[in-house]
Amino acid sequence: MKRRLNSFYHTCLKIPLLILILNVGNIELAVSQQFNPETLIGVEYTQIDEIAFFTNNNGGSARLLRNRSFSISDIVQGGRHYVFLERLLPTGRKRFKIIQTLDPGKVMANEEMDISGLCSDLNTANEYIIAIVVRDTDGEVFKNVRKAWKIDVKNGLFTPIDPKRITCINEGYGL
């Protein structure tokens, strides 16, 4: 009888330890299963909410690039920005294929992700520049750029560039 009780107590003491180990395991599993935007490369869509992760997105913006065969999109989901370079597919209707993704990192409350095509590199306008700009002025131009990338359509890449060289037009100027 004493042996059974010892076995019972020994088992009961193991259960909380087992639960603790399982909980830690679930936390690690949840962290490892966070959304990876690179999994979207190759995905085709007409409306962004066709992609399950973006069903309840917080908005964003998009524009066609000059050659009209590519577009750039910035979708906000859960406070994070997801930037896509997309090819416009020749289907007779607007259908896109994601060919590259960019994780710009955290965009602070006093910043914005600028994909407008109104940025300049050393005062030369370049529609292929996107940037995180700090909204620290009501002036016509944002000069405080925290991060910047150049869109390389030929190779389907976002190439980091020196943000100190970049300025972007403040689309809200004068409003």
GIFENBEL-V168246 format. One record per pair of residues at least 24 apart in sequence whose ideal C-beta (glycine too) atoms are under 8 Angstrom apart, sorted by the first residue. I is the first residue (numbers start at 1). GAP is how many residues later the second one is. Records with the same first field share a line. If there is no record, write none. Layout:
I=GAP  GAP
//
This chain:
37=45  47  64  65  66
38=63
40=44  58  61
41=57  58  59  60
42=55  56  57
43=54  55
44=45  51  52  53  54
45=50  51  53
46=47  48  49  50
48=25  27
53=24
54=28
61=54  55
62=53
63=52  53  54
64=24
65=52  62  63  86  88
66=61
67=86
70=83
71=25
72=43  58  79
73=42
74=39  41
80=26
81=26  32
83=30  32  47  75
85=66  68  71  72  73
99=57
100=56  57  58
102=28  47  56
104=28  43  45
105=27  42
107=25
108=26
110=24  25  26
111=24  35
114=28  54
116=52  53  55
118=50  51  53
119=26  29  47  48  49  50
120=46  47  48
121=29  40  44  45
122=43
123=44
126=24
128=24  25
129=32  37  39
130=28
131=32  35  37
133=35
135=35
137=33
138=32  35
139=31  34
140=29  30  33  34
141=26  27  28  29
142=25  26  27  28
143=24
//
